[in-house]
């Protein structure tokens, strides 16, 4: 059962939103493959391919549990996911589903939380290096920016011992995941440490349920990063999931910045070959320690830090469970009755069929995507 203290302190900040990776959410909101965009050279590209006009995802109002012939990946036209997509499932899977079905419902309060968190991350990033904006027009350009960041960050980590906003990607349990590690640095003991910054609107540490999601997030980052440096992530897997065109010429802005960084390539295929070669020859070690740092947005005061123990079997078990939904092997689930307090701050509480059905999605009921207040 949830403790009374947890229920009483539940707020907009405890909605499963504010403790997501600010870096990844900013990218999700800012970038769409089919539209001209501008990205920072030290930032990754988008996580999903959006459908074109007339090719809209199947909505929840047309979906009946157990009767859907398309997997969620197909319904939402997703080729790959963010690490934080899986982390949101850890908070409430059905909330994540409604979020995919009803995008653009970000409240002013949550938008302010995101903006402030992103500003703090940006300030931290600028402590180490300058940012260069790069106009992009294709998904190949967006991935090229990821690759250029990786190529520049690997030698920086080896020579200076610290980097921020490192892109990671890889296949886990049949799902291709993309993420952004806040910081990687070597400790005084020579261990490679992952540090994840979480900004808090209120000067208090998060609830246990939020910490649980944070633990999973940094553990998943380690799982993917380790696979990258150990040669377990393959070009074939990347191409298969992203459907990238390796022969497509890169945009002039991307090529110009590549040359300025000492990289001479013409296509994404050339650049990808350099990235995988660099990862193989870099001798980067696996991540040794995982650390979470919580900071108050208004005062920049550190509220606390936590060291996370990596449990590989537990991480794999969770990913298998979450991936089963994305592959269409099971219906989405809401929260258990012990965590019903989460519903207090959910934007979709008025339309949630899990809540209406007493903790079950009945095949005789159709979720109706009513207009949100």
C-alpha positions in Angstrom: 0.0 0.0 0.0 1.2 3.6 -0.6 2.1 5.4 2.5 0.0 8.4 3.5 3.0 10.7 3.1 3.3 9.7 -0.5 -0.3 10.4 -1.3 -0.3 13.8 0.5 2.8 15.0 -1.3 1.8 13.8 -4.8 1.8 16.9 -7.0 2.3 17.8 -10.7 6.0 17.1 -10.0 5.1 13.6 -8.9 3.2 12.8 -12.1 6.0 10.8 -13.6 6.9 13.8 -15.8 9.4 16.0 -14.1 11.9 13.2 -13.5 12.2 12.2 -17.1 15.4 13.0 -18.9 15.1 16.7 -19.8 17.5 16.2 -22.6 15.5 13.5 -24.3 12.2 15.2 -23.9 13.5 18.4 -25.4 14.6 16.5 -28.5 11.2 14.7 -28.7 9.4 18.0 -28.7 11.7 19.9 -31.0 12.5 17.4 -33.8 10.3 15.8 -36.4 12.0 13.9 -39.2 9.6 15.2 -41.9 10.2 18.8 -41.0 13.2 21.1 -41.3 14.8 21.4 -37.9 17.8 22.9 -36.2 19.7 20.8 -33.7 22.8 21.3 -31.6 25.9 19.5 -32.8 26.1 18.0 -29.3 22.5 16.8 -29.4 20.9 13.6 -30.8 18.0 13.5 -33.3 14.4 12.3 -32.9 13.3 8.9 -31.7 10.4 8.1 -33.9 9.3 8.5 -37.5 6.1 10.5 -37.6 3.4 9.5 -40.1 2.8 11.6 -43.2 -0.5 13.4 -44.0 -3.3 10.9 -44.4 -1.3 8.2 -42.6 -2.4 8.8 -39.0 -1.8 6.3 -36.2 -4.8 4.1 -35.2 -6.3 5.9 -32.2 -7.4 4.5 -28.9 -11.0 5.2 -29.7 -10.7 2.7 -32.6 -8.8 0.1 -30.5 -10.3 -2.7 -28.5 -8.0 -4.7 -26.1 -7.2 -8.1 -27.5 -8.6 -7.3 -30.9 -5.8 -5.1 -32.3 -4.0 -6.7 -35.3 -1.2 -4.1 -35.3 1.5 -3.8 -32.6 1.8 -0.5 -30.8 5.0 0.1 -32.7 3.0 -0.1 -35.9 -0.1 1.8 -34.6 2.0 4.7 -33.5 4.3 4.5 -36.5 7.4 4.1 -34.4 10.7 2.7 -35.6 12.5 3.0 -32.3 11.9 4.3 -28.8 13.5 6.5 -26.3 14.9 5.0 -23.1 12.4 7.3 -21.3 9.5 5.7 -23.2 10.2 2.5 -21.3 10.8 4.5 -18.1 7.4 6.0 -18.4 5.9 2.5 -18.5 7.5 2.0 -15.1 5.4 4.8 -13.7 2.1 4.0 -15.5 2.0 2.2 -18.8 -1.5 3.3 -19.8 -0.5 7.0 -19.1 2.3 6.5 -21.6 -0.1 5.0 -24.1 -2.6 7.9 -23.8 0.4 10.3 -24.1 1.3 8.7 -27.5 -2.4 8.8 -28.6 -3.0 12.4 -27.5 0.3 14.3 -28.1 0.6 18.0 -27.6 -1.3 18.0 -24.3 1.6 19.5 -22.3 0.2 21.8 -19.6 1.7 25.2 -19.0 2.9 24.0 -15.6 4.7 21.0 -17.0 6.1 22.9 -19.9 7.6 25.3 -17.4 9.2 22.4 -15.5 10.6 21.1 -18.7 12.0 24.4 -19.8 13.7 25.1 -16.5 15.1 21.6 -16.4 16.4 21.9 -19.9 18.0 25.2 -19.1 19.9 23.7 -16.2 21.1 20.9 -18.4 22.2 23.3 -21.0 24.2 25.4 -18.5 25.9 22.2 -17.3 26.7 21.3 -20.9 28.2 24.7 -21.7 30.6 24.3 -18.8 32.5 21.8 -21.0 32.0 22.9 -24.6 30.2 25.3 -26.9 27.2 24.4 -28.8 26.8 24.7 -32.6 23.4 24.7 -34.2 23.1 22.6 -37.4 20.1 22.9 -39.7 18.8 19.5 -40.7 16.1 18.4 -43.2 16.2 14.6 -43.1 16.4 11.8 -40.5 19.8 10.9 -42.0 21.0 14.4 -41.1 19.7 14.0 -37.6 21.5 10.7 -37.1 24.6 12.2 -38.7 24.6 14.8 -35.8 24.4 11.9 -33.3 27.4 10.2 -35.0 29.4 13.4 -35.1 28.8 14.0 -31.4 30.0 10.5 -30.6 33.1 10.9 -32.8 34.1 14.1 -30.9 33.2 12.9 -27.4 35.1 9.6 -27.4 38.6 11.2 -27.6 37.4 14.0 -25.2 36.4 11.5 -22.6 39.7 9.7 -22.9 41.8 12.9 -22.8 39.9 15.1 -20.4 38.0 12.6 -18.4 34.5 14.0 -18.7 31.7 14.5 -21.3 28.1 15.4 -21.2 25.0 14.6 -23.4 26.4 11.4 -24.9 24.1 9.7 -27.4 23.5 5.9 -26.9 21.5 3.4 -29.0 21.1 -0.3 -29.4 18.7 -3.2 -29.6 17.3 -4.6 -26.4 14.9 -7.5 -26.4 13.9 -6.8 -30.0 13.3 -3.1 -29.4 15.7 -0.5 -30.7 16.3 2.2 -28.0 17.9 5.6 -28.2 18.9 7.8 -25.3 21.1 10.6 -24.0 23.5 10.0 -21.0 23.8 13.2 -19.0 27.4 12.8 -18.0 30.2 10.3 -18.1 33.4 10.9 -16.2 36.3 9.1 -14.6 36.5 9.1 -10.8 39.6 9.5 -8.7 39.8 5.7 -8.7 39.9 5.6 -12.4 36.4 4.1 -12.7 34.0 5.3 -15.4 30.9 6.7 -13.8 27.5 7.7 -15.2 25.9 10.7 -13.6 22.3 11.5 -14.3 21.0 14.9 -13.3 17.4 15.2 -12.2 15.9 18.6 -11.6 13.1 19.1 -9.0 10.6 21.9 -8.9 10.1 21.5 -5.2 13.1 21.3 -2.8 12.4 17.7 -1.8 13.7 14.4 -2.9 11.3 12.3 -5.1 9.0 9.6 -4.0 10.1 6.0 -3.9 8.1 5.3 -7.1 10.0 8.0 -8.9 13.3 6.9 -7.6 12.5 3.4 -8.8 12.0 4.7 -12.4 15.3 6.7 -12.1 17.2 3.6 -11.1 15.8 1.7 -14.1 16.7 4.6 -16.4 20.4 4.8 -15.5 20.7 1.0 -15.5 19.3 0.9 -19.0 21.8 3.5 -20.1 24.6 1.4 -18.8 23.2 -1.7 -20.5 23.1 0.1 -23.9 26.5 1.9 -23.5 28.3 -1.2 -22.5 26.9 -3.0 -25.5 28.1 -0.2 -27.7 31.7 -0.3 -26.5 31.8 -4.1 -26.4 30.8 -4.3 -30.1 27.4 -5.8 -29.4 25.5 -3.1 -31.3 25.7 -3.7 -35.0 25.2 -1.5 -38.1 22.8 -4.1 -39.4 20.6 -3.8 -36.4 20.7 0.0 -36.6 19.7 0.0 -40.3 17.0 -2.6 -39.8 15.2 -0.6 -37.1 15.7 3.0 -38.3 15.3 2.3 -42.0 18.0 4.9 -42.7 19.3 5.4 -46.2 23.0 5.1 -46.0 23.7 6.3 -49.5 21.6 9.5 -49.2 23.8 12.6 -49.3 24.0 14.5 -46.1 22.9 18.2 -46.0 25.4 20.9 -46.7 25.3 22.2 -43.1 26.0 18.8 -41.7 28.8 18.3 -44.1 30.3 21.7 -43.4 30.4 21.0 -39.6 31.8 17.5 -40.2 34.7 19.0 -42.2 35.2 21.6 -39.4 35.6 18.7 -37.0 38.1 17.0 -39.2 35.7 14.4 -40.6 35.5 14.0 -44.4 32.4 12.1 -45.4 29.7 12.3 -48.0 27.0 10.0 -46.8 25.6 8.6 -43.6 27.1 5.3 -44.4 30.6 6.7 -44.4 30.0 8.4 -41.1 28.4 5.3 -39.5 31.4 3.2 -40.5 33.7 5.7 -38.7 31.5 5.7 -35.6 31.5 1.9 -35.2 35.2 1.7 -35.9 35.9 4.4 -33.3 33.8 2.6 -30.7 35.7 -0.7 -31.5 39.2 0.9 -31.3 38.6 3.3 -28.4 39.1 0.8 -25.6 36.4 2.5 -23.7 35.5 0.4 -20.6 32.1 -0.6 -19.4 30.5 1.8 -16.9 31.5 1.0 -13.4 29.2 3.1 -11.3 25.8 4.7 -11.6 24.9 7.9 -9.8 21.8 10.0 -9.5 21.9 13.7 -8.5 18.8 15.6 -7.6 18.9 19.4 -7.8 16.4 22.1 -6.9 15.5 24.1 -10.0 15.0 27.5 -8.4 18.1 27.5 -6.1 20.3 25.0 -8.0 20.8 23.4 -4.6 21.8 19.7 -4.6 19.1 17.9 -2.7 20.8 14.6 -2.6 22.8 11.9 -4.5 22.3 8.2 -4.8 24.5 5.4 -6.1 22.5 2.8 -8.0 23.4 -0.9 -8.0 23.2 -2.4 -11.5 21.2 -5.6 -11.6 21.4 -7.0 -15.1 18.8 -9.7 -14.7 16.3 -7.3 -13.3 16.9 -4.8 -16.1 16.4 -7.5 -18.7 13.3 -8.8 -17.0 11.7 -5.3 -17.0 12.7 -4.7 -20.6 11.2 -8.0 -21.7 7.9 -7.1 -20.0 7.8 -3.6 -21.5 8.8 -4.8 -24.9 6.0 -7.3 -24.9 3.5 -4.4 -25.0 5.3 -2.6 -27.9 5.4 -5.9 -29.9 1.7 -6.4 -29.4 2.0 -9.5 -27.2 -0.1 -8.1 -24.4 -2.5 -5.2 -23.6 -1.3 -2.1 -21.7 -1.7 -2.0 -18.0 -2.6 0.8 -15.6 -1.3 1.1 -12.0 -2.0 -1.3 -9.2 -4.5 -0.2 -6.6 -1.7 0.4 -4.1 -0.4 3.2 -6.5 -3.8 4.7 -7.4 -2.6 7.9 -5.9 -0.7 8.5 -9.1 -4.0 9.1 -10.8 -4.5 12.4 -8.9 -2.1 14.2 -11.2 -2.6 12.3 -14.4 -3.8 14.3 -17.4 -5.9 11.4 -18.6 -7.7 10.5 -15.4 -11.1 11.5 -16.9 -10.7 9.2 -20.0 -8.8 6.3 -18.5 -10.5 3.0 -19.1 -8.3 1.2 -16.6 -9.6 3.4 -13.8 -13.2 3.1 -15.0 -12.9 -0.7 -15.3 -11.6 -1.1 -11.8 -8.1 -2.2 -12.9 -8.9 -4.0 -16.1 -9.3 -3.2 -19.8 -12.4 -5.0 -20.9 -12.6 -6.1 -24.6 -16.3 -5.0 -24.5 -15.3 -1.4 -23.7 -13.7 1.0 -26.1 -11.4 3.7 -24.7 -12.9 7.0 -25.8 -10.3 9.7 -26.4 -12.4 12.6 -25.1 -11.0 16.1 -25.3 -8.7 16.8 -22.4 -9.5 19.6 -20.1 
